Amino acid sequence: MKKILFLIHTLGGGGAEKVLVNLVNNLDINKYDITVMTIIDVGELKYKLNENIKYKTTIKLRKNQKGEIKEHNKSGSLLNKGGKLKILAAKIYAKMWKYIPAKTFYKFFIKEKYDVEISFLEGICAKVISSSNNLKSKKYAWIHVDLMKQKKSDGVFRNNRIEKNVYSKFDNIVCVSNVVREQFIKKFDFEPSKVLVKYNVIDKDEIIIKSNEKCDYRRDNSFLMCSVGRLNAQKAYDRLLRIHKRLIDEKYDIKLFIIGEGTDREKLDKYIEENKLNNTVQLLGFKSNPYKYIKDADLFVCSSVAEGFSTVVSEAIILGLPIVTTECSGMKEMLGENNEYGIVTENNEEALYNGIKQVLDNKMLFEQYKQKINERKNMFELTQVIKEIERVIGD
């Protein structure tokens, strides 16, 4: 039986974290002995791992005096409420990883020998696994974002040369979309034959079952838009709120809810309050089951500056929602080069506004996308994706 280690930063409610849990829970238990390790022990998704999956962590955070699970321990976002001290601590933590000898970290925390070692996130995880002292193991790095647009790992590496050297130590780089692959090769002038594309593992059946649970969100007859993601700069919810305000001022009968937590919460709350949008916008916070809320909406909107292969857009497709999204990696792979299955706009505020307005103004177009989106559900055949990944990591 092949021993496999997956390393990820946390097991919070993010897209990559969900994908990892779906992946390990569906790998063949007769072929693989699987361990999932987190850098920091937060995120409720660790409780979603199957019983046969071993769970380990390197850094445990203290519980509060009542022994309760704090909100960030559920969502995995250490900076849910921002705050100067937390932000300073996060900067120090990132700075530490820029200079920490990753070999020492690996030696101290990863003491077992594995046949396969997988970094399931860019940056810190890649740095640790590339420092493995196990010369016999196969090593793979998953890339979930467009590293040219989203400078996610810049804080972990002192320069591009060092980062490229880290990734050169892996047997293969696995990217979640074709655009992510192209941008990775371009950024590092990397050998193309070593860079693969494997789409995310999405469990359609689980999403549909959970979407049928009773929802506590009470909707009215207004056109209901929704979005799901961390409240941070990457997701650009500030521009989505400005678009919503503009449409409200134009007398559109619409409402919007956003599921997620993050550092921008205070700023977004302030904008909603100052612009008197409390009756038309709700920030619902982190939800363990976002699907029952998504299913209840009319339109899914992604306002992100950058994505890799958006898990939440994949989930919206499975739930049959028409979609308007900014152009990020993977969107045209899901929705078509010519907007056949949804609207992919240029990545700016005006274009996104026009894309949403197009759907609101044209009921026939909206109904057309409502029908067409169902044709894309076949992209997410769990068994096929699992087979392809098993071929990569070997029997």
Buried (B, 14 or more C-beta within 10 A) or exposed (E): EBBBBBBBBBBBBBBBBBBBBBBBBBBEBEBBBBBBBBBBBBBBBBEBBEEEBBBBBBEEEEEEEEEEEEEBBBBBBBBBEBEEEBEEEBEEBBEEBEEBEBBEBBEEBBEEEBBBBBBBBBBBBBBBBBBBEBEEBBBBBBBBBBBBBBEBBBBBBEEEEEBBEBBEEBBBBBBBBBBBBBBBBEBBEBEEEEBBBBBBBBBBEBBBEBBEEEBEBEEEEEBBBBBBBBBBBBBBBBBBBBBBBBBBEEEBEBBBBBBBBBBBBEBBBEBBEEBEBEEBBBBBBBBEBBBBBBBBBBBBBBBBBBBBBBBBBBBBBBBBBBBBBBBBBBBBBBBBEEBEBBBBBEBBBEBBBBBBBBBBEEEEBBEEBBEBBEEBBEBBEBEEBBEBBBEBBEE
